[in-house]
Amino acid sequence: MLAVALHATLLAGASSCSARWRANAPPAAARSFAKFDPSFYRKLLLAFVAGAVVPVVILAIAIRTYFATQLLDGAAEAAAARP
């Protein structure tokens, strides 16, 4: 509950600061953001998505391999101990 309250407070603060900045910003500063190529944003988004997804996929494969090895070793040990 505390995390939700903190998130709401930070979101409200960020949006109010952003609105004040846009209201006080000169038109030249607002136009400077339009100069960026849209492909830059796609590359940035791809970098963030890859940075989030690739470690999760690697971790999932590593965990799956670890538990499969543990299961097979346990089954082989149980079979060997059986008379």
Order of alpha helices (4+ residues) and beta strands (2+ residues): alpha-alpha-alpha
